[in-house]
Amino acid sequence: MKKKKMGRRNRAAVVVLGDFGRSPRMQYHALSLARQANLEVDVVAYGGSDPHAAVLENRSIHIHEMKQWLRALRHLPKLFSPLILLLKPLFQIFMLMWFLCIKIPAPDVFIVQNPPSIPTLLAVQWASWFRRAAFVVDWHNFGYTLLGLSLGRSSWFVRIYHWFEKHFGRMADGALCVTRAMQHELAEKWGITATVLYDHPPEFFHPASLEEKYKLFCRLKKNIIYPYGIRDCVSMGTMGTSTSDSNDTLFTTQVGTEISLKMNRPAIMRLRLKHVAFRTMWLPAEDYSLLLGSADLGVCLHTSSSGLDLPMKVVDMFGCGLPVCAVSYPCIEELVKVEKNGLLFSSSSELAVELLMLFKGFPGECNLLKLLREGALETGSSSRWATEWEEHAMPLISEFRLAFSLGSSG
């Protein structure tokens, strides 16, 4: 039986002050709002990378791309930096208000990604008041901690950012967050009650079949050149990893190991590694999931600025049945269970020991790798995004839509 539509407009707006194509969690929100809540979804975000085909092909999802006009100012002399720093948020808030208050139809609810906080939270709060809609913040991390990585936590600008993020975050009608540790932090120090919605893989992350692997590597073969006689290696394992940079890189070692990295080229050159070659490429979302599904081990280099968020790429890996070696930091064990679906490391030497241990005797006698793979498959298949969204996010969205509908009819 088709679900009864509740609310007065049957629309939702998803707001991302960033590249929507590189915001997978917000893409999944848009899909769930369209598929599970039967809503028309307006996405307001920057362009750049293509979203997943499932988003582009859904007729209920309408993407409104904001232009990044201020990019041209990056080439101005440093003398103008303070002016640009002032103009950027003013331009962004004007642009957001234009899209949220005028260009898109009035929604029942706004869902906004945080960070970034300035000026997103202010703009969405104003727009929700003007359009008489609910305002929900999805806390991925804390913006002030990310800013503190470059400016230092003691910076006056970071302190202002912290105040802004906390003040306008508390003005939201509801909140979602990515970990229980973050939920506790928001409740104890921010006065915000948030519902935990863990990242879970959608259905298009799965172990790749032999045919899918063959077709993928046929498409990628022009980017994969095996130096140092690596074509003759008998045993070769594949590891996938990612960092916060945007370049996909293929790392090939003489011992027969391929590592898919996201790392900038200058950093690679400074490593001065012997018998190592790097190949860079950009993968569409569909090929990215297939590459993970074709790998034998995942490596996660994510370290949280707040210590309270979890790497979504590990979630993708588990969806593909891919075990993980991950950097250890507070709250990572909410996701990576040691010796069940992965291992943790705190230094390069620890990672090296783990890799040698896991791939010793590859491909036939890697008992620990096989055990971890079974655990990763179990973790990835135990729950999918749609199921978790239905249980944790849907009640929150429905509650606010109904409340605002009753308020408007009264």
DRENZA-164064 format. One line per 3 residues: their letters; for each residue x, y, z of N, C-alpha, C. Coordinates in steps of 0.2 Angstrom, whole numbers. Layout:
A	X/Y/Z/X/Y/Z/X/Y/Z | ... .
***
This chain:
MKK	4/-6/0/0/0/0/4/6/0 | 3/11/-4/7/17/-5/6/21/2 | 12/24/4/11/28/10/8/34/9 .
KKM	4/36/15/0/42/14/5/48/15 | 4/53/10/8/59/10/6/64/16 | 10/66/20/8/70/25/12/77/24 .
GRR	9/82/27/11/89/26/8/93/21 | 9/99/19/5/103/15/9/105/8 | 15/103/7/18/105/1/21/99/-2 .
NRA	23/94/2/26/87/-1/32/89/-4 | 36/93/-1/43/95/-4/48/95/2 | 54/94/0/60/95/5/65/98/1 .
AVV	69/102/4/75/105/1/82/103/5 | 86/101/1/93/98/4/98/104/2 | 102/106/7/106/112/6/113/110/7 .
VLG	118/111/3/125/109/3/129/115/1 | 133/119/5/137/124/3/144/121/1 | 143/116/-4/149/113/-7/147/109/-13 .
DFG	152/105/-15/151/101/-21/146/95/-20 | 140/95/-22/135/90/-21/138/83/-23 | 141/83/-29/144/76/-31/149/73/-26 .
RSP	152/77/-22/157/75/-17/153/75/-10 | 147/75/-9/143/75/-3/139/69/-3 | 141/62/-3/137/56/-3/132/56/2 .
RMQ	133/58/8/128/57/13/122/62/11 | 123/68/8/117/72/7/114/69/0 | 118/66/-4/114/63/-10/110/57/-7 .
YHA	112/53/-2/108/48/0/101/51/4 | 102/56/7/96/60/10/91/61/4 | 94/64/-1/89/66/-7/86/60/-9 .
LSL	89/55/-10/86/48/-13/81/46/-8 | 82/46/-2/78/43/3/71/48/4 | 72/54/4/67/59/4/62/58/-2 .
ARQ	65/56/-8/61/55/-14/58/48/-14 | 62/43/-12/60/36/-13/55/34/-7 | 57/36/-1/54/33/5/49/38/8 .
ANL	50/44/7/45/49/10/41/52/4 | 42/50/-2/38/51/-8/37/59/-9 | 43/62/-8/43/70/-8/47/72/-15 .
EVD	45/78/-17/49/81/-22/55/85/-18 | 61/84/-21/67/86/-17/70/91/-22 | 71/97/-19/76/102/-22/82/102/-18 .
VVA	88/101/-22/94/101/-20/97/108/-22 | 100/112/-17/103/118/-18/111/117/-16 | 115/117/-21/122/116/-19/127/118/-25 .
YGG	133/118/-24/138/120/-29/138/114/-34 | 140/115/-40/142/110/-45/149/108/-44 | 151/104/-49/158/101/-49/158/94/-52 .
SDP	158/89/-47/158/82/-48/150/80/-50 | 150/75/-54/143/72/-55/141/68/-49 | 134/69/-47/131/65/-42/131/58/-45 .
HAA	129/53/-40/128/46/-42/122/46/-48 | 122/41/-52/117/40/-57/110/40/-54 | 110/36/-49/103/35/-45/100/42/-44 .
VLE	104/47/-42/102/54/-40/100/57/-47 | 104/57/-52/102/60/-58/96/58/-62 | 95/51/-61/90/48/-64/83/48/-61 .
NRS	83/51/-54/77/51/-51/73/57/-53 | 67/57/-55/63/62/-58/61/67/-52 | 61/64/-46/58/68/-40/64/73/-37 .
IHI	70/72/-40/76/76/-37/77/81/-42 | 77/87/-40/79/93/-44/85/97/-41 | 90/97/-45/96/100/-43/97/107/-46 .
HEM	98/112/-41/99/119/-42/106/121/-41 | 110/122/-46/117/123/-45/119/130/-44 | 122/132/-39/124/139/-37/131/140/-41 .
KQW	132/146/-43/139/147/-46/144/150/-41 | 150/148/-42/155/150/-38/159/156/-41 | 156/162/-42/159/168/-45/165/170/-42 .
LRA	166/169/-35/172/172/-32/178/168/-33 | 178/163/-37/184/159/-38/189/163/-42 | 186/168/-46/191/172/-50/195/177/-46 .
LRH	193/178/-40/196/182/-35/202/179/-32 | 203/173/-33/208/169/-29/215/171/-32 | 215/174/-38/222/176/-41/224/183/-40 .
LPK	220/187/-36/221/193/-34/227/193/-29 | 231/199/-28/237/199/-23/234/198/-16 | 239/196/-12/237/194/-5/235/200/-1 .
LFS	236/206/-4/234/212/-1/226/213/0 | 223/209/-5/216/209/-5/212/204/-1 | 216/200/2/214/194/6/209/196/11 .
PLI	210/201/15/204/203/20/198/205/17 | 198/208/11/192/210/8/189/204/5 | 192/199/2/189/193/0/186/189/5 .
LLL	189/189/11/187/185/17/180/188/19 | 179/195/18/173/198/20/168/197/15 | 170/198/8/165/197/3/162/190/2 .
KPL	166/185/3/164/179/2/158/177/6 | 157/177/12/151/175/16/145/180/14 | 147/186/13/141/191/11/138/189/4 .
FQI	143/187/-1/140/184/-7/136/178/-6 | 139/173/-2/136/167/-1/129/167/2 | 128/172/7/122/172/10/117/175/5 .
FML	119/180/1/114/183/-4/112/178/-9 | 117/174/-11/115/168/-16/111/163/-13 | 112/161/-7/108/156/-3/101/158/-2 .
MWF	100/165/0/94/167/1/90/168/-6 | 93/170/-11/90/170/-18/87/163/-19 | 91/158/-19/89/151/-20/84/148/-16 .
LCI	85/149/-9/80/146/-4/74/150/-3 | 74/156/-4/68/160/-3/64/162/-9 | 67/161/-15/64/164/-21/64/158/-27 .
KIP	70/156/-28/70/152/-34/67/145/-33 | 68/141/-28/65/135/-27/58/135/-24 | 53/131/-25/47/131/-22/47/130/-14 .
APD	43/132/-11/43/132/-3/43/125/-1 | 47/122/3/47/115/6/44/115/12 | 42/109/14/40/107/21/46/108/26 .
VFI	52/106/24/58/105/28/64/106/24 | 69/110/27/76/111/25/80/106/29 | 84/102/25/90/98/28/96/101/26 .
VQN	100/104/30/107/107/29/113/103/31 | 118/102/27/124/99/29/128/104/33 | 131/102/39/136/106/43/142/101/45 .
PPS	148/104/44/150/110/41/149/110/33 | 150/116/30/152/123/33/146/126/37 | 148/130/42/143/133/46/141/140/44 .
IPT	146/144/42/146/151/40/146/152/32 | 141/155/29/135/157/32/129/153/32 | 130/146/30/124/142/29/119/141/34 .
LLA	121/141/40/116/140/46/111/146/46 | 115/152/46/111/158/46/106/159/40 | 108/157/34/104/158/28/98/153/29 .
VQW	99/147/31/94/142/31/89/144/37 | 92/146/42/87/148/48/82/154/45 | 85/159/42/81/164/39/76/162/34 .
ASW	78/157/30/74/155/24/68/150/27 | 70/146/33/65/142/36/59/147/39 | 61/152/42/57/157/45/52/160/39 .
FRR	56/162/34/52/166/28/47/161/25 | 50/155/24/45/150/20/41/146/25 | 41/147/31/37/143/36/38/136/35 .
AAF	45/134/36/47/127/35/51/125/41 | 52/118/42/56/116/47/63/116/45 | 68/116/50/75/117/49/79/112/53 .
VVD	82/107/49/85/102/52/93/102/50 | 97/101/55/104/101/53/107/94/54 | 110/92/49/114/86/49/121/87/50 .
WHN	123/85/56/130/87/59/135/81/57 | 139/83/52/144/78/49/150/79/54 | 152/85/56/158/86/60/157/93/63 .
FGY	162/96/66/161/103/68/166/108/64 | 163/113/61/166/117/57/172/121/60 | 171/123/66/176/127/70/183/122/71 .
TLL	182/116/72/188/111/73/191/111/66 | 188/110/60/191/110/54/195/116/53 | 192/122/54/195/129/53/201/129/58 .
GLS	201/126/64/206/126/69/213/122/66 | 212/118/62/218/114/59/222/119/55 | 220/124/52/224/129/48/226/135/52 .
LGR	221/137/56/222/144/60/224/143/67 | 223/137/70/224/136/77/218/137/81 | 217/133/86/211/133/90/210/140/94 .
SSW	216/143/95/216/149/99/215/155/95 | 214/155/88/213/160/84/206/164/86 | 206/170/85/200/174/87/194/172/81 .
FVR	197/171/75/192/169/70/189/162/71 | 193/158/74/190/151/76/185/152/81 | 186/156/86/182/157/92/175/160/90 .
IYH	176/165/85/169/168/82/165/162/78 | 169/158/75/166/153/71/162/148/75 | 166/146/81/163/142/86/156/145/89 .
WFE	156/151/91/150/154/93/145/154/88 | 146/156/82/141/156/77/138/149/76 | 143/144/75/140/137/74/136/135/80 .
KHF	138/136/86/134/134/91/127/138/92 | 127/144/91/121/149/92/116/147/87 | 118/147/80/113/145/75/112/138/74 .
GRM	116/133/77/115/126/77/109/125/82 | 109/129/87/104/128/93/97/130/90 | 97/135/85/91/137/83/87/133/78 .
ADG	90/127/76/87/122/72/81/119/75 | 76/117/71/70/113/74/72/106/76 | 77/103/73/79/96/74/86/95/71 .
ALC	89/89/73/96/88/72/97/81/71 | 102/79/66/104/72/65/112/73/66 | 115/67/68/122/67/68/125/60/67 .
VTR	132/60/66/134/53/63/137/48/68 | 138/50/75/140/46/80/137/47/86 | 138/42/91/135/43/98/140/48/102 .
AMQ	146/48/100/151/52/103/149/60/102 | 147/61/95/145/68/93/138/69/97 | 134/65/97/127/66/100/128/68/107 .
HEL	133/65/111/134/66/118/137/73/118 | 142/75/114/145/82/114/140/87/113 | 135/86/108/130/91/106/125/92/112 .
AEK	124/87/116/119/87/121/122/90/127 | 129/88/129/132/91/135/135/98/134 | 137/100/129/141/106/128/138/111/123 .
WGI	133/109/119/130/113/115/122/114/116 | 119/110/120/112/110/122/108/108/116 | 110/104/112/107/101/106/105/94/106 .
TAT	99/92/105/97/85/105/97/83/98 | 101/78/97/102/75/90/100/68/90 | 98/66/84/97/59/83/102/56/79 .
VLY	105/50/81/111/47/78/108/44/72 | 111/45/66/110/42/60/117/40/57 | 119/34/58/125/31/56/125/31/48 .
DHP	131/33/46/132/31/38/132/24/37 | 128/22/32/127/15/30/128/15/22 | 130/10/19/131/10/12/124/9/9 .
PEF	123/12/3/117/11/-1/118/4/-5 | 113/3/-8/113/-4/-12/118/-5/-17 | 120/1/-20/125/0/-26/132/-1/-23 .
FHP	134/-2/-17/140/-4/-14/139/-11/-13 | 143/-16/-16/143/-23/-15/149/-26/-18 | 151/-32/-16/157/-35/-19/156/-36/-27 .
ASL	161/-35/-30/160/-35/-38/161/-42/-40 | 157/-44/-45/157/-50/-48/164/-51/-53 | 166/-57/-55/171/-57/-59/170/-54/-66 .
EEK	164/-54/-68/163/-50/-74/163/-42/-73 | 161/-40/-68/161/-33/-66/169/-31/-65 | 173/-35/-62/180/-33/-61/183/-33/-68 .
YKL	182/-38/-72/185/-38/-79/183/-32/-83 | 177/-30/-83/175/-24/-87/178/-18/-84 | 178/-17/-77/181/-11/-74/188/-10/-76 .
FCR	192/-16/-75/199/-15/-77/201/-14/-84 | 196/-16/-88/197/-15/-96/196/-8/-97 | 191/-5/-93/190/3/-94/196/7/-91 .
LKK	199/4/-86/205/8/-83/212/6/-85 | 212/1/-90/219/-1/-91/224/4/-94 | 221/9/-97/225/14/-100/229/19/-95 .
NII	226/18/-89/229/22/-83/233/18/-79 | 233/11/-80/237/6/-76/243/4/-80 | 249/6/-78/255/3/-82/259/0/-76 .
YPY	261/-6/-77/264/-10/-72/272/-9/-73 | 275/-5/-69/283/-4/-70/286/-10/-66 | 293/-10/-67/297/-14/-64/295/-22/-64 .
GIR	293/-24/-70/291/-31/-71/286/-33/-67 | 281/-29/-65/276/-31/-60/271/-35/-64 | 271/-35/-71/266/-39/-75/267/-47/-73 .
DCV	274/-48/-71/275/-55/-70/274/-58/-63 | 271/-53/-59/270/-55/-52/264/-61/-52 | 265/-66/-48/261/-71/-48/255/-70/-43 .
SMG	257/-67/-37/251/-65/-32/251/-58/-32 | 245/-55/-32/244/-48/-32/238/-46/-28 | 238/-43/-22/232/-41/-19/231/-33/-20 .
TMG	225/-31/-19/223/-25/-21/220/-21/-14 | 222/-15/-13/220/-11/-7/217/-5/-9 | 212/-3/-7/209/4/-8/209/8/-2 .
TST	211/15/-3/211/19/2/209/26/0 | 208/31/4/206/38/2/208/42/8 | 209/49/6/210/54/11/206/59/9 .
SDS	207/65/12/202/71/11/203/74/4 | 209/73/1/210/76/-6/206/73/-11 | 205/76/-17/201/74/-22/203/70/-27 .
NDT	210/69/-28/213/65/-33/213/58/-32 | 211/54/-36/211/46/-36/218/44/-39 | 222/41/-35/229/39/-37/229/31/-37 .
LFT	233/28/-41/235/21/-41/242/20/-39 | 243/17/-34/250/16/-31/252/9/-32 | 257/7/-36/259/0/-37/266/-1/-35 .
TQV	267/-6/-31/273/-8/-28/276/-14/-31 | 282/-15/-30/286/-21/-34/284/-28/-31 | 281/-28/-25/279/-34/-22/272/-36/-24 .
GTE	269/-32/-28/263/-35/-31/257/-32/-27 | 257/-26/-25/252/-23/-21/249/-17/-25 | 243/-16/-26/240/-10/-29/236/-6/-23 .
ISL	237/0/-23/234/4/-18/230/10/-21 | 224/11/-21/220/16/-24/220/22/-19 | 223/28/-20/224/33/-15/221/39/-18 .
KMN	219/44/-13/218/51/-15/223/55/-11 | 228/57/-15/233/61/-12/236/66/-17 | 238/72/-16/240/76/-21/247/75/-23 .
RPA	249/77/-29/255/75/-33/261/77/-29 | 261/84/-27/267/86/-23/269/82/-17 | 264/80/-13/265/75/-8/268/69/-10 .
IMR	266/66/-15/269/60/-18/276/60/-20 | 278/66/-23/284/67/-26/289/68/-20 | 287/70/-14/291/71/-9/293/65/-5 .
LRL	289/60/-6/290/53/-3/297/50/-5 | 299/51/-11/305/48/-14/306/41/-13 | 300/37/-15/300/30/-14/304/27/-20 .
KHV	307/21/-18/310/17/-23/305/11/-25 | 306/9/-32/302/4/-35/294/5/-33 | 292/11/-34/285/13/-33/283/18/-38 .
AFR	277/16/-41/275/21/-47/268/23/-45 | 266/29/-46/259/32/-45/256/33/-51 | 249/31/-52/245/33/-58/239/36/-55 .
TMW	237/42/-58/232/46/-55/226/46/-60 | 220/46/-57/214/45/-62/208/48/-57 | 203/50/-61/197/52/-57/191/47/-59 .
LPA	188/44/-54/183/39/-56/176/41/-55 | 172/40/-59/164/41/-58/162/37/-52 | 157/40/-49/154/36/-43/153/29/-44 .
EDY	150/27/-50/149/20/-51/155/16/-52 | 160/18/-55/167/15/-55/170/14/-48 | 169/20/-44/172/20/-38/170/14/-33 .
SLL	163/13/-33/160/8/-30/163/1/-32 | 163/0/-39/166/-6/-42/173/-7/-40 | 177/-2/-40/184/-3/-38/185/-5/-31 .
LGS	181/-2/-26/181/-5/-19/179/-12/-19 | 173/-14/-23/171/-21/-23/176/-26/-26 | 181/-23/-30/186/-27/-33/192/-28/-29 .
ADL	193/-24/-23/199/-24/-19/199/-30/-14 | 204/-31/-11/205/-36/-5/206/-33/1 | 208/-27/2/209/-24/8/208/-16/8 .
GVC	205/-13/12/204/-5/12/209/-3/18 | 212/3/16/216/7/21/213/14/22 | 212/16/28/208/22/30/214/27/33 .
LHT	215/32/30/220/37/33/216/43/36 | 210/43/38/206/48/40/207/49/48 | 208/55/49/209/57/57/204/63/58 .
SSS	200/63/62/194/67/63/197/74/67 | 195/80/64/197/86/67/194/87/74 | 188/84/75/185/84/81/185/78/86 .
GLD	187/73/82/188/66/86/181/63/86 | 176/66/83/169/64/84/165/61/78 | 168/62/72/165/59/66/169/53/64 .
LPM	165/49/59/168/43/56/169/44/49 | 174/40/46/175/41/39/170/37/35 | 167/40/31/162/37/27/164/32/22 .
KVV	171/33/20/174/29/15/174/22/18 | 175/21/24/175/14/27/168/11/27 | 163/15/28/156/13/27/155/10/20 .
DMF	158/14/15/158/11/8/161/5/7 | 167/4/10/171/-2/10/167/-8/13 | 165/-7/19/161/-12/22/155/-15/17 .
GCG	152/-10/14/146/-11/9/149/-16/4 | 155/-16/2/158/-20/-3/161/-26/0 | 160/-27/6/163/-33/10/171/-32/10 .
LPV	173/-26/11/181/-25/11/183/-23/18 | 187/-28/21/190/-26/27/195/-20/27 | 196/-17/33/199/-11/33/205/-11/38 .
CAV	211/-8/37/216/-6/41/215/2/42 | 213/4/48/211/11/49/216/15/54 | 217/21/53/220/25/59/216/25/65 .
SYP	219/24/71/216/24/77/215/31/80 | 209/33/82/207/39/85/201/38/89 | 199/43/93/193/42/97/187/41/93 .
CIE	183/36/95/176/35/92/177/30/86 | 183/29/83/183/25/77/180/18/78 | 181/16/85/178/9/86/171/8/86 .
ELV	167/14/85/160/14/84/159/10/77 | 164/10/73/163/8/66/168/2/65 | 174/2/66/179/-3/65/180/-7/71 .
KVE	178/-14/71/178/-18/76/185/-22/75 | 190/-22/80/196/-25/79/196/-32/79 | 199/-35/74/199/-42/72/192/-45/71 .
KNG	187/-41/69/181/-43/67/180/-41/59 | 180/-34/58/180/-32/51/186/-28/49 | 191/-27/54/197/-23/52/202/-23/58 .
LLF	207/-19/57/212/-18/61/214/-10/62 | 217/-8/68/218/-1/69/226/0/69 | 228/6/67/236/7/68/237/14/70 .
SSS	242/15/73/244/22/75/250/25/72 | 254/21/68/260/23/65/261/19/58 | 265/22/54/267/19/48/270/12/49 .
SEL	274/11/54/277/4/55/271/-1/57 | 266/1/61/261/-3/63/257/-5/57 | 256/0/52/252/-2/46/256/-7/42 .
AVE	263/-6/42/267/-10/38/267/-18/40 | 267/-18/47/267/-25/50/260/-28/49 | 254/-24/49/248/-27/48/247/-29/40 .
LLM	250/-25/36/249/-27/29/253/-33/27 | 259/-34/30/263/-40/29/260/-46/32 | 257/-45/38/253/-51/41/247/-53/37 .
LFK	243/-48/34/237/-50/31/238/-53/24 | 244/-51/21/245/-53/14/250/-59/14 | 253/-61/19/257/-66/19/254/-73/16 .
GFP	257/-75/11/254/-81/8/249/-80/3 | 248/-74/1/242/-72/-3/243/-75/-10 | 238/-78/-13/231/-77/-11/228/-83/-7 .
GEC	232/-88/-6/229/-95/-4/229/-95/4 | 233/-92/8/234/-94/15/233/-88/19 | 229/-83/17/228/-77/21/222/-78/26 .
NLL	223/-82/31/217/-84/35/214/-78/39 | 218/-73/41/216/-67/45/212/-63/40 | 215/-62/34/212/-58/29/205/-60/27 .
KLL	204/-67/27/198/-70/25/193/-69/31 | 195/-70/37/191/-69/43/188/-62/43 | 193/-57/42/191/-50/42/186/-48/36 .
REG	187/-52/31/182/-51/25/175/-53/27 | 175/-59/30/168/-61/32/165/-57/37 | 169/-54/41/166/-49/46/164/-42/43 .
ALE	168/-40/38/166/-34/34/159/-35/30 | 159/-41/27/153/-43/23/147/-43/28 | 148/-46/34/142/-46/39/140/-39/41 .
TGS	145/-35/42/144/-28/44/140/-24/39 | 143/-25/32/140/-21/27/133/-23/25 | 131/-30/26/125/-32/24/120/-32/30 .
SSR	122/-31/36/118/-31/42/113/-25/41 | 115/-19/38/110/-14/38/112/-9/32 | 107/-7/29/109/-2/23/106/4/25 .
WAT	108/9/21/106/16/22/98/17/22 | 95/14/17/88/15/17/84/13/23 | 87/7/26/84/4/32/85/9/38 .
EWE	91/11/39/93/16/45/89/22/44 | 89/25/38/85/31/37/78/31/39 | 75/25/37/68/24/38/67/24/46 .
EHA	71/21/49/70/20/57/72/27/60 | 77/30/58/80/36/62/78/43/60 | 78/44/53/77/50/50/70/51/48 .
MPL	67/46/46/60/47/44/55/50/49 | 55/47/55/51/49/60/52/57/62 | 58/59/62/60/66/63/57/70/58 .
ISE	58/69/51/55/73/46/48/73/46 | 45/67/47/37/67/47/34/71/53 | 38/71/58/35/74/64/35/82/63 .
FRL	41/85/60/41/92/59/36/94/53 | 36/89/48/31/91/42/24/91/45 | 22/87/49/15/86/52/14/93/56 .
AFS	19/94/60/18/100/65/17/106/61 | 21/107/56/21/113/52/15/114/48 | 12/108/46/6/108/42/0/110/47 .
LGS	0/107/53/-5/109/57/-5/116/59 | 1/118/60/2/125/62/-1/130/57 | 1/128/51/-1/133/45/-9/132/44 .
SG	-12/127/45/-19/126/44/-23/129/50 | -20/130/56/-23/133/62/-23/140/61 .
***
